[in-house]
Each structure stands twice: as structure tokens, then as C-alpha cells.
Amino acid sequence: MKDFINDNQIEKTLVQAKNPSAARVREIISKSNELKGLTPDEVAVLLQTEDDELIDEILQAAHKIKESIYGNRLVLFAPLYVANHCSNNCLYCGFRRDNRELNRVALTMDQIRNEVEVLQREGHKRLLMLCGEHPTRSSLDYFIEAIETAYAVKTEHGGEIRRINVELAPLEVDEFRRLKKTGIGTYLLFQETYHHETYKKMHPSGPKKDYLTRLTAMHRAQEGGIDDVGIGALFGLYDYKFDVLGLLFHALQLEKDCGVGPHTISIPRLEPAFNAPAAIAPPMPVTDTEFKKLVAILRMAVPYTGIILTTRENAALRSEVFAYGVSQISAGSRTNPGGYSDKTSDAFRSAQFNLGDTRSLDEVILDITEHGHIPSFCTACYRLGRTGKDFMDLAKPGLIQKFCQTNAVFSFKEYLLDYASPKTREAGEKLIADMLETSFKTKRKKMVTDRLQTILEGKRDVCI
């Protein structure tokens, strides 16, 4: 495939959009409410908007769009790092090859089972599995065995992992077909930065220095049968406005070539990492105000996609950004292999990056609930075939919400009964009761009430 990211075009688009009029900004905001997305030129105008009043209108529009498509639900997951050996030398990553002081780890299958048992007993049902890129210590064979091992773990209260998404180095089409057979959900891969010169500088050696192989991986994944893919950028490496447009061009290219855009877009910001110079001193740091703005603009630009927020951000900012378009979040995270079952280890010396939000899953869920969001562990779409184009056909007009809201209530009820602290259970039961009164019409309300009763009686994995 040819390189479809044109740096000069992106820079030119941003220059032409400078100093937009209030009327033009409001015109684009109004268009975004149609839930049909925005063009790169329109997104550039929003990115170049600096007026506080107009930025507030952008934030409110994004909130409305997210509510229209996904309702008030937030999907929760935990990252599971299984190995930190890596042959790349990315300047922003603690796993980088030249970090000689990092404690290198590749978990055994027994250790992976232990990690998954801990996560299940906290209430997790969804994982994002990751590892460094290394030909022997984290090979595809090893990673596939790790996935199969995680899926096989069962604990009390019906504890199980119902869906594993993966973040893995670029593969060839036949390798993607092998990965697909493991039953994964979404395949994620971040370009990190779409700016070619910065990408080259940040990846001085290792397989990852090949920009085009990484850029086109999602096309190969689709060809290999994985129809849910997730893209992302690591904000702080280059101008955030450039990388937002890079993400949009990537999404549009996937839509054009594969018939379906990204299932998710991830928005991590650089956080300090052990012996990683670009993470310790970000080349172009993104302020909290800019971060909130870019989240909102992505929600307006690509309204159908899930936006993922990780525990890189601190608790206060996460709670605020939830309202501006985020639909999936990690919680109770560890970024060092073995970090869930061994909390006494020196995590800093084996982790990929530092965490901003170190709260437990239960503490995060309580916070979400008290802010009026419904925590969700739902995996129904993956397992019932609502993926790829079928998912997008429901998401784009906002029809997916009827599944998302209902299944969020069911999976949250399971959590409250099996894992929640008394304070979280009380807050959660109140939220569910309020939603039954305000969010469901009579016929659906009866169906939801009846199925909640079956959960109370011991039935699990209830979904529509």
C-alpha cells in the first residue's frame, strides 16, 4: 500500500483554518449534531479555535453526541502486560531495547493464570492484552498461547474473561488470520505520531521504525478477518492538532478501503517512563485544556467510534473528560508484567510508563456511578456478531444505544452482586433504579426488570 498520510497537506489545512470566525465554528458545531462526522477542513477549524466560549460549546456538543450514540455508559477493561522484552528503541517507552536497567519479564502461563484470577476476582470481564515486540521472548506463538490461557481461567461467582482485545506489533495477513482464530475482539495498534520526521526521530532502531508497515497494519488485519480495529496517537510527541488530523485521515482511509472505520480511537498522553527521554521531557506537551478539546473534537469528527481513555491521566481529569466523548476506560491498571498478583515488586523498573490514576476498580466504579455514568462490562456485540460493518450500521445512526444501555445495566448488576463494596453497591443500585424510571420505556422496562430478577436469582452473562 502507498502512504496515505501527507504531512504537507495536513500542515496546509491547519494554516488555512487559523483564526476562524465564530460563525464558522458554530456552523461546524451544528453540523456535528447530525452525527455524520466532519471533514478534515472542518476539524482543522475546530482545532484552531482558541476562544473560551466557543471551546465550551465544542465540549457541550461532544457531550451531546456521545449521549446520543452510546448513552451514559462507560465500558471498563484492564490492560494485561505479559512480557516487556522488546527489540525496538522507542524514545518514549520504558520497554525500549536500550533501557539496560529495566527488569525484563516474560510471564509463564501459570503466572498469566494468576494475573487473570486476580483481575476476575476484582470483577473484570474484558482485557486488553499487550507485550513488547521481540522475536523470541514475545513471539506470536507465545502471545496466542497467552490469550488461550487467559480465556480458560474461571473463578468463583462465574468469574471469567468474556472478551480479550489485543495490542500487538504489526502482523502479516496470514498471522492476523491465526490471531483471529483465538477469539479476540478488537485489534489495536497506535501510529504514535503521524508526523513522518518526528516518527523517524522517536523510533531510531528496531522493526517499529518502519512507518508504512505500521500505518497499513489495520488494512492487513481487515484482510485477515479482524473487522474491529482500533487506532491511536501518543499525544505529546508532536503538535496535537497535526495528530488529530492524522487520526482522522487514517479513519477515512479505512472507511474508504475496507468499508468500515476504526472501532476505537485511543488518546494517551505521554507520561514519565523509566529511562525514556521523550517521556520524561515530552517534545510537545499537551495541556489539560488542549486535551479536553481534542477529545471533544474527535468525538464530533468520528462520532461512531469508541474513544478510549487510560489510567495515564489523573483521577480528577478522567472524571471530567468522561463527559466529552469518552466511551471506554481502563481501571485498576498495572503496566508491568505480573503487577496484579505481585504488588510488592518494583513496578517502576519493569513498567511501560507511570500511572496517573492508581485507584482500584471499585473506587473508579464508585466515582463513575456518582457522576451519573453507568459502568459496563458488556461484551455482547463481539459474541453476538455485531462487529465491523454490522456494528457501524447500528452505531452511526445511534441505534446501538438500545443495546449498550440495557447490557450495561445487566453487567453492572452482576458486578454489584458479586464484587462491589457496600458503598459502591448502594450507589449502583440507586443508579439502576433511577435509570429504570427515566431511561426505559414501558415494554423495555419490564424486560429489563425481569432479567435483573434472573441475575438476582443467580443467572449470569445476561445480555441482548
C-alpha positions, -999 to 999 in steps of 0.1 A, spaced: 0 0 0 10 36 -6 15 60 23 -18 79 26 -6 105 52 5 137 35 23 159 60 22 190 38 -15 186 32 -21 184 70 1 214 77 -16 234 49 -50 225 62 -42 238 97 -27 270 84 -57 278 62 -80 272 93 -63 298 115 -83 325 132 -118 311 123 -148 333 127 -173 324 154 -200 319 128 -179 293 110 -171 275 142 -208 274 152 -218 262 117 -194 232 121 -207 225 156 -243 225 143 -233 201 115 -216 177 140 -250 173 157 -262 154 127 -239 125 138 -224 122 103 -189 132 112 -167 161 99 -142 167 71 -105 174 78 -111 210 68 -139 213 94 -119 196 121 -90 219 114 -112 249 121 -123 235 155 -86 227 163 -76 263 156 -104 277 178 -90 294 208 -120 314 221 -130 300 255 -167 305 249 -165 286 216 -144 258 231 -171 254 258 -197 250 230 -174 223 214 -173 205 247 -210 206 252 -216 194 216 -193 164 221 -212 155 253 -245 156 235 -231 134 206 -217 108 229 -250 106 248 -269 103 215 -249 73 203 -238 55 235 -259 70 262 -243 74 297 -224 41 297 -187 37 302 -171 4 293 -144 -8 316 -113 -30 309 -79 -38 324 -46 -40 305 -27 -72 309 10 -70 301 25 -104 296 61 -95 285 83 -64 284 112 -77 262 114 -55 231 137 -51 201 125 -16 194 142 15 208 113 40 211 125 70 230 92 74 249 88 38 262 102 21 293 104 -12 274 128 2 248 157 -20 240 185 3 253 170 5 287 195 -18 303 182 -12 338 147 -25 331 137 -57 348 128 -79 318 99 -102 323 80 -128 302 53 -143 322 49 -181 322 14 -195 315 10 -202 352 18 -166 360 -7 -154 334 -33 -176 351 -25 -159 384 -28 -125 369 -62 -133 353 -75 -148 385 -67 -116 404 -85 -95 377 -115 -117 377 -119 -116 414 -119 -78 412 -148 -81 387 -131 -76 353 -147 -93 323 -127 -75 295 -89 -75 290 -65 -57 267 -35 -80 263 -1 -65 254 35 -73 251 68 -59 238 79 -67 202 106 -94 204 111 -123 180 116 -150 207 106 -137 242 72 -124 229 66 -143 197 32 -147 181 31 -183 192 37 -172 228 11 -145 226 -16 -168 212 -9 -193 240 -12 -164 265 -46 -155 250 -59 -191 252 -46 -194 287 -64 -162 298 -97 -173 283 -96 -207 300 -94 -192 336 -126 -195 356 -131 -183 392 -160 -182 417 -191 -161 411 -190 -170 374 -157 -152 371 -144 -153 335 -129 -131 308 -156 -128 282 -136 -108 256 -99 -101 251 -88 -72 229 -51 -71 219 -24 -45 212 3 -62 192 30 -52 167 21 -53 130 15 -87 115 11 -102 80 -23 -112 67 -18 -150 75 -7 -141 110 -38 -119 115 -59 -149 105 -42 -170 132 -48 -142 157 -85 -141 147 -90 -178 154 -82 -172 191 -115 -153 195 -101 -118 201 -123 -88 199 -106 -56 187 -70 -54 173 -54 -22 185 -22 -5 172 -11 31 176 8 50 150 21 71 179 26 101 157 16 106 121 43 132 115 69 114 95 100 132 107 90 130 143 82 93 139 116 87 125 133 106 153 113 87 180 120 53 165 157 52 158 160 14 156 141 -18 156 112 -30 134 89 -2 146 110 24 127 91 13 95 64 39 94 45 24 64 43 -11 78 27 2 110 4 26 91 -10 -2 69 -14 -28 96 -51 -22 100 -57 -29 63 -39 -62 67 -59 -70 99 -91 -64 80 -79 -87 52 -71 -113 78 -107 -113 90 -104 -89 120 -132 -64 113 -129 -44 146 -97 -24 147 -85 4 169 -61 32 161 -45 58 183 -18 85 187 5 93 216 -1 129 223 29 150 232 53 137 206 43 163 180 17 190 176 -16 175 189 -35 193 161 -15 175 134 -20 141 150 -58 146 154 -59 152 117 -37 122 112 -61 101 131 -90 114 110 -72 107 77 -65 72 89 -101 67 98 -113 80 65 -89 57 46 -101 27 65 -136 36 57 -128 41 20 -107 9 15 -123 -15 40 -159 -2 42 -156 3 79 -137 28 101 -120 22 134 -139 6 162 -119 26 187 -96 56 189 -72 58 218 -59 91 231 -30 85 255 -8 114 266 29 110 273 36 101 309 70 96 326 86 62 320 118 47 333 149 57 313 127 70 284 140 105 275 110 116 254 85 106 281 105 124 308 106 156 287 78 155 261 87 173 229 53 190 226 33 186 258 -4 188 256 -21 209 284 -52 197 302 -73 223 283 -59 211 250 -65 175 259 -102 181 267 -106 200 235 -90 172 213 -112 145 229 -143 165 222 -132 172 186 -125 136 179 -160 127 192 -175 152 168 -153 142 139 -158 104 142 -190 101 162 -195 63 158 -161 53 172 -154 43 208 -129 67 224 -105 50 249 -91 69 280 -65 51 301 -51 54 336 -23 76 323 -45 105 333 -51 115 369 -84 107 386 -98 143 385 -91 149 348 -105 115 339 -137 123 358 -141 155 338 -132 141 304 -157 113 306 -183 138 297 -167 150 265 -169 118 244 -150 90 262 -168 57 260 -142 32 272 -118 34 301 -92 12 318 -93 9 356 -72 -6 384 -44 -9 358 -8 -21 361 17 -17 332 43 -41 345 41 -78 337 30 -96 369 18 -64 386 -16 -76 395 -6 -107 415 27 -92 429 20 -57 442 52 -57 462 76 -57 432 95 -26 420 69 -18 393 87 13 382 116 -8 369 95 -31 348 66 -9 337 60 7 303 50 40 319 38 56 351 2 57 361 -18 88 368 -48 71 382 -39 44 407 -74 38 422 -88 3 424 -116 -9 400 -142 -5 428 -131 31 435 -133 40 399 -167 25 395 -180 44 426 -167 76 410 -183 68 377 -216 60 393 -217 91 415 -212 112 383 -242 95 367 -224 72 343 -234 35 341 -203 13 343 -204 -15 317 -186 -49 314 -207 -58 283 -191 -79 256 -224 -89 238 -216 -72 205 -185 -92 199 -201 -125 208 -234 -120 190 -218 -109 157 -224 -71 160 -189 -63 147 -174 -45 118 -199 -31 94 -228 -46 114 -218 -26 144 -213 6 124 -247 3 108 -261 5 143 -236 30 158 -238 56 131 -275 64 135 -273 60 173 -293 27 173 -265 9 192 -276 27 224 -306 4 229 -281 -25 233 -254 -5 252 -276 10 279 -295 -23 285 -265 -45 286 -246 -20 307 -273 -23 334 -272 -61 333 -234 -64 335 -233 -37 362 -259 -56 383 -236 -87 381 -207 -66 394 -227 -51 422 -239 -85 435 -205 -104 431 -177 -79 437 -187 -44 448 -180 -28 482 -211 -19 502 -208 18 494 -204 11 457 -233 -14 457 -256 12 474 -247 39 448 -250 14 419 -284 1 430 -297 37 432 -284 45 397 -300 14 382 -333 23 400 -331 58 386 -324 45 351 -354 22 352 -376 52 359 -361 76 333 -342 56 306 -365 28 295 -400 29 280 -427 6 295 -421 -25 274 -384 -24 276 -385 -15 313 -405 -47 320 -379 -68 301 -350 -52 319 -367 -56 353 -375 -93 346 -339 -100 335 -325 -82 365 -345 -105 387 -329 -135 370 -295 -121 378 -306 -116 414 -315 -153 414 -281 -164 402 -281 -162 364 -250 -146 348 -239 -133 314 -273 -118 307 -274 -97 275 -295 -88 245 
